[in-house]
């Protein structure tokens, strides 16, 4: 699967559209299941992580993924937790300014990575309450997989 890079306005619109009416432990399991299904269809060697606050509600490591993917998940997730925006959008904002996250954020690149694949779980009236992250593909594909799963999931919630 080849994915083109979304524009800054497309990334912003994705986050606006994908605000959910609620997000429970059961919802995390359902969303995680959707991501596993998408990854298996594509034979994608990814790791998947879903959190609400500091609590990990779902984790899966598909064939071909490794502990390195878990380290990438942690670094991308920290960007979402700090900026309350997708890791891909944060990186795109720096690139739009003619720089990179690594050069200009003043954050340790061993701790933070503004690469695609981590997306905020936002709930109406509450804001960002968690993260959903995929690692194992090129960053645009990691991001696209999360967005596709969230779109399918949101449709089941009537969002």
C-alpha positions in Angstrom: 0.0 0.0 0.0 1.4 3.3 -1.0 0.0 6.4 0.8 0.5 10.0 -0.2 1.3 12.5 2.5 -1.8 14.5 3.5 -1.7 18.2 3.6 -1.6 20.3 6.8 -5.3 21.2 6.3 -6.2 17.5 5.7 -4.4 16.5 8.9 -6.2 19.2 10.9 -9.6 18.2 9.4 -9.0 14.5 10.3 -8.6 15.4 14.0 -11.7 17.6 13.9 -13.8 14.9 12.2 -12.5 12.1 14.5 -13.6 13.4 17.8 -15.7 10.6 19.5 -18.8 10.8 21.6 -17.2 8.5 24.2 -14.3 6.1 24.7 -14.4 3.2 27.1 -12.3 0.1 27.8 -14.6 -1.9 25.5 -14.2 0.8 22.8 -10.4 0.5 23.0 -10.8 -3.3 22.5 -13.1 -2.8 19.5 -10.8 -0.2 17.9 -7.8 -2.4 18.5 -9.6 -5.3 16.8 -10.2 -3.1 13.8 -6.6 -2.2 13.6 -5.5 -5.8 13.9 -7.9 -6.7 11.1 -6.6 -3.9 8.8 -3.0 -4.9 9.6 -3.7 -8.6 8.8 -5.5 -7.8 5.5 -2.3 -5.9 4.5 0.1 -8.4 6.1 1.5 -5.3 7.8 4.3 -6.0 10.4 3.0 -3.5 13.0 2.7 -3.1 16.7 -0.5 -1.4 17.9 -1.0 0.5 21.2 -4.1 2.2 22.6 -4.1 4.2 25.8 -6.4 6.3 27.9 -4.3 8.6 30.0 -1.4 6.6 31.4 -3.3 3.2 31.1 -2.5 0.9 28.2 -5.9 -0.5 27.2 -4.8 -2.5 24.1 -1.5 -3.7 22.7 -0.8 -6.1 19.8 2.4 -7.1 18.0 1.8 -8.7 14.6 4.3 -11.0 12.9 7.3 -9.1 11.6 7.1 -6.4 14.3 9.8 -6.1 17.0 10.6 -4.3 20.2 11.9 -1.4 18.1 8.3 -0.8 17.1 7.3 -0.5 20.7 10.0 2.1 21.3 8.7 4.0 18.3 5.2 3.8 19.7 6.4 5.3 23.0 8.3 8.2 21.2 5.3 9.0 18.9 2.8 8.7 21.7 4.7 11.2 23.8 4.4 13.8 21.0 0.6 13.4 21.0 0.5 13.6 24.8 2.6 16.8 24.7 1.0 18.6 21.8 -2.6 17.1 21.8 -2.3 16.6 18.1 -1.3 13.6 15.9 2.4 13.0 15.7 2.2 13.4 11.9 0.5 16.8 12.2 3.1 18.0 14.7 5.9 17.0 12.3 4.1 18.6 9.4 3.7 21.9 11.2 7.5 22.0 11.7 8.2 21.1 8.1 5.7 23.8 7.0 7.9 26.3 8.9 11.0 25.1 6.9 12.5 23.1 9.7 12.2 19.8 11.4 10.9 18.7 14.8 14.3 17.3 15.7 16.0 20.6 14.8 13.5 23.0 16.4 11.4 21.4 19.1 14.2 21.4 21.7 13.0 17.9 22.8 15.1 14.8 23.1 14.7 12.7 19.9 15.3 9.6 21.9 12.2 10.4 23.9 10.0 12.2 21.2 9.4 11.4 17.5 7.1 13.5 15.4 6.6 10.8 12.8 3.2 9.5 11.6 1.4 6.8 13.5 0.1 8.2 16.8 -3.3 9.9 16.9 -5.1 11.6 19.7 -8.2 9.9 21.1 -10.5 13.0 21.6 -13.9 12.8 23.2 -16.6 15.5 22.8 -16.6 17.8 25.8 -13.5 16.3 27.3 -10.7 16.9 24.7 -7.8 14.5 24.2 -8.1 11.6 26.7 -5.7 9.1 25.1 -3.8 7.9 22.1 -3.9 5.2 19.4 -0.6 4.4 17.8 0.7 2.1 15.0 4.4 1.5 14.2 6.0 -0.7 11.6 5.2 0.9 8.2 6.4 4.2 6.6 5.0 7.1 8.6 2.3 8.1 6.1 1.0 4.4 6.1 1.1 4.1 9.9 -0.9 7.4 10.1 -3.3 6.3 7.3 -4.0 2.9 9.0 -4.9 4.7 12.3 -7.2 7.2 10.5 -8.9 4.5 8.6 -9.6 2.5 11.7 -10.8 5.5 13.6 -13.1 6.4 10.7 -14.7 2.9 10.8 -14.9 3.0 14.5 -16.5 6.5 14.6 -19.1 5.3 12.2 -20.2 2.6 14.6 -20.5 5.2 17.4 -22.6 7.5 15.3 -19.9 10.2 15.4 
